[in-house]
Amino acid sequence: MMDIQEQLRTASPKEVRAAIRNKSFTGGTAGLGGGFIQGNLAILPAEYATDFLRFCQRNPKPCPLVGVSETGDPILHTLGDDIDIRTDVPQYKIFENGNLIEQVDDIRGYWRDDFVSFILGCSFSFEDALMMDGIPLRHIIQNKTVPMYRTNIQAVEAGPFKGEFVVSMRSMTVKDAIRAVEITSRFPEAHGTPIHFGDPSAIGIEDVNIPDFGDPTEIKEGEVPVFWACGVTPQVAIRNAKPSICITHAPGHMLITDIRGAGAGREQFNTNLH
């Protein structure tokens, strides 16, 4: 019998969110919502919102801003039909003063009237385009979370927000890597082109077989590791800023919006509902 993740591979974004909201699916979202933008999440008290917005603007590769909520409103009206940020992400991380205190699948009990939600573009959004072009992605084939690593590349600071870039890695042949650069150049809202490929130590990664986040994936003979800026970067910055409370997605567990990716044109969600 086909498992729930396989069933959701051909489902619409709204159908995937419904499965997440009713808790029949709480896994990683790689390979789901094909053609639609997936987003990283950061929820902060309003007093931190301006500085965090500046951090995103100054670091567009790891923090491509897709949407910002109204203060205290959990419904993301500009990103889809009935998106409730309190329930529609598979796994959330709760931080207090920069320290992780809990991982949950629903944040209604944590919600506050001063919260502002930021949605940042995710590399999962361009993976469908890579696979449609015949470029295999091993973490999707093996139902794993893409491997992610801290680097020695420093983000541009904004107020209390600072820290190093985090990158995601996909291994592929050199030919496929060159093609991947061409394809992902069309997706600036999803980190765009890679920031590095080849020697991991050049960007401060000591052992590519031991990711800081996600799951390790094999790099086969004849392949090179290709690294994209990653939306976990703002989580590092937030932990350094130590806000009294912050809520993020768990790595690999994204919000799937109703906005089409660059490969299909960035159309508003209401053109895709019927």
PyMOL commands that set and color helices and strands:
alter all, ss='L'
color gray80, all
select helices_A, chain A and resi 4-8+13-21+46-58+108-110+124-132+138-141+174-184+188-190+200-203+233-241+262-264+269-272
alter helices_A, ss='H'
color red, helices_A
select strands_A, chain A and resi 36-45+65-68+92-96+99-104+115-121+148-154+164-173+196-197+223-229+246-249+255-260
alter strands_A, ss='S'
color yellow, strands_A
deselect
rebuild
show_as cartoon
